[in-house]
Amino acid sequence: MFDGIKRFIARLVTSADLVLCAEEDAFARARGWQITKTGFGSRSYRDPRFDLLKVAAAPDGRSIGVDLTTGKLVEICEGR
């Protein structure tokens, strides 16, 4: 009897978690980001394109990177 109740509660929690994160997960999926569930209602999102960059500091202090697929220099956005 308690197993059935546990399963029911687990399904409710999973459903609530999916509903809470649905919009953000859809946004991330549309951009090809990796999604890692880190807890109830909590996710970590990561753009795998960062794996294609080798980051260095430019002489003027900017962060620059080399796109490892093309060899071109690219400026790294720091959220400004």
GIPEFEN-V372615 format. One record per residue. N is the residue number from 0. SS is DSSP state (h for helix, s for strand, l for the rest). PHI is phi in radians with two decimals (999 if undefined). OMEGA is omega in degrees with one decimal (* if undefined). Layout:
BEGIN
N,SS,PHI,OMEGA  N,SS,PHI,OMEGA
END
This chain:
BEGIN
0,l,999,-178.7  1,h,-1.22,177.3  2,h,-1.11,178.3  3,h,-1.12,178.8  4,h,-1.17,178.4  5,h,-1.06,179.2  6,h,-1.11,179.0  7,h,-1.07,-179.9  8,h,-1.14,178.7  9,h,-1.07,177.6  10,h,-1.14,177.5  11,h,-1.08,-179.7  12,h,-1.11,178.6  13,h,-1.08,178.7  14,h,-1.09,179.3  15,h,-1.09,178.9  16,h,-1.07,180.0  17,h,-1.12,179.4  18,h,-1.16,-178.4  19,h,-1.09,-174.4  20,h,-1.85,-173.2  21,h,-1.03,-176.6  22,h,-1.14,179.5  23,h,-1.15,178.6  24,h,-1.11,178.8  25,h,-1.13,177.3  26,h,-1.02,-178.7  27,h,-1.17,179.9  28,h,-1.07,-179.2  29,h,-1.11,-180.0  30,l,-1.77,178.2  31,l,1.36,-179.2  32,l,-1.35,174.7  33,s,-1.50,-179.6  34,s,-2.08,177.0  35,s,-2.11,176.8  36,s,-1.31,-177.0  37,s,-1.94,179.8  38,s,2.81,-179.7  39,l,-1.12,178.5  40,l,1.20,-176.0  41,s,-2.27,-179.4  42,s,-2.40,169.7  43,s,-2.06,-178.6  44,s,-2.00,-177.5  45,s,-2.51,176.4  46,l,-1.51,-176.2  47,h,-1.17,177.1  48,h,-1.11,177.2  49,h,-1.09,176.8  50,h,-1.17,-177.2  51,h,-1.56,-177.2  52,s,-1.94,169.1  53,s,-1.99,-170.1  54,s,-1.65,176.2  55,s,-2.53,177.2  56,s,-1.70,176.0  57,l,-1.36,179.4  58,l,-0.98,-179.3  59,l,-1.52,175.7  60,l,1.68,178.2  61,l,-1.22,172.3  62,s,-1.58,178.0  63,s,-2.16,178.6  64,s,-2.47,175.1  65,s,-1.96,174.6  66,s,-1.24,-174.0  67,l,-1.21,178.2  68,l,-1.52,-177.3  69,l,-2.02,-176.9  70,l,1.41,-178.1  71,l,-1.52,174.9  72,s,-1.34,176.9  73,s,-2.37,176.9  74,s,-1.46,-178.3  75,l,-1.61,177.1  76,l,-1.30,-179.8  77,l,-1.91,176.6  78,l,1.34,179.5  79,l,-1.57,*
END
